[in-house]
Amino acid sequence: MAASSSRDVIIGIDAGTSVIKAVAFTLAGQQLGDVALPNAYSTAAGGHVEQDMARTWTDTVAALRGLANAVPDLAARVAAIAVTGQGDGTWLIDDDGRPVAPALLWLDSRSGRLVEEIRAGERNAPLYRRTGSGLSACQQGPQLAWLQAHVPDTIARASTAFHCKDWLYFLLTGERATDPSEATFSCGDFRKRGFDAESARLIGIADLTRLFPQVVDGAATTHPLSAAAAIETGLTEGVPVCLGYVDVICNALGAGLYDPAPDVGCTIIGSTGMHMRLVPGADAVTLNGEATGYTMPFPVPGHYAQMQSNMAATLNIDWMLDLARDVLAAEGVTRSRADLIRRLDDQVLQARPGEVLFHPFISDAGERGPFVSHEASAQFFGLRSRHRFGDLLRGVMEGLAFAARDCYAAMGSLPRDVRITGGASRSRALGTILGAALDCNVRICSRGEAGAAGVAMIAAVTIDAYPDMTACAEHWVSPHLSAPQPPDAALAKRYAAMFPAYLDARLASRPVWTQLAALRAGGDHV
């Protein structure tokens, strides 16, 4: 690590959908302090989900000023500021840098019908080959197409299309830019690590490429904090500001996805499940027949992250716990999810493995990875009268592990070593089951603010605090990873025999999901 002067702090900003965080780290990766402020978004009929752009900036400024109160002499110590944030969405500004409308978030689904038309037609395959990412309503390309068709006046007033972190970077530096990861999957070519005119044509927005900003790789370039931003934030004018990659890339980097060793994966187990593989070049990217998942440039030269995300992870566990709470409440007993979770691992580990099969498609939105089905629903298979609550709980966790295996298989071979982060990573049972289902070593990441840490790591390398990301990860990531937990051989053999049944059942269930969806909608034709 390079010698440091009094400038010994990097600030990582992580602007999420509902929370904006500012976190201070030493150059060695030690967390000094953090401030988190709630953000807010609004919903309206027709799939509209929007966020006030001015408030997002105001909250970011407040978080930075709060961090200065938490970390002594922060302004004098800052070596760099790095910013990441929620992915997808559309944040439009005019020539003067003012928002022309509220931001469309990744949750916004108004372009859903347009996406379905493209996915069902002949444009989808060539588009997928260019972007390496499955088209969805959350992405900026389809959202721009919807805006052009339905509110052309908004598009006419716009001069630049940002994502969340790009908007904050603009206000911090005055630069209109986005990063290689979001440019690629929004409307790009992953091999070129940037925007692509042919992808824009296939989406139907060939005449809107004027809105795309320059692509700035924060792994190689910074811009100085502007005088106006310095006054607002209380930080020092001219401090290098790093435009990070999208939040999921930064989370993966902070949780240990980057490793010079081959076959490393990273799984984030939260409300949704995100599964990532690191590949050493564009030629190593594995595209799948369902045209799903994401391919994103990684902040290490030549590297890419491939991702598949199943829609519901811990939501399935929450559903099971809520069933138990309802039964208890009917008998006058009040218990929280937290109360029940304390006993969850023991119940699951005491149950016999592989007694029942579960599809964890509990989300009202259906499934998106490694297949797309808005009608997909959760289901148990193999129930007998002997099965009890613990068997079902174990079945749910096994279903989550099989969903992870399904996602990794769509990206190539199964990883040798998987790093786990997210709320459910603390579950001993889930770690054991996941490792056996993937037949790989499992390492738990204990880093609390992996996204902010990941974007700060990009800045640390860019300002030459480290010679490369390998050296940076040794200080920032390795101390937060548990020792590798090898898979249970007998359990891995059992799950390898079960997984084909999981796949066969999901493939056979499609017509059933369709019929049930029609019945729920009140349709006569099933």
Summary of the structure (lengths in Angstrom):
residues: 526
radius of gyration: 23.1
end to end distance: 64.9
largest distance: 73.3
contacts: 1930
relative contact order: 0.12
helix: 43%
strand: 20%
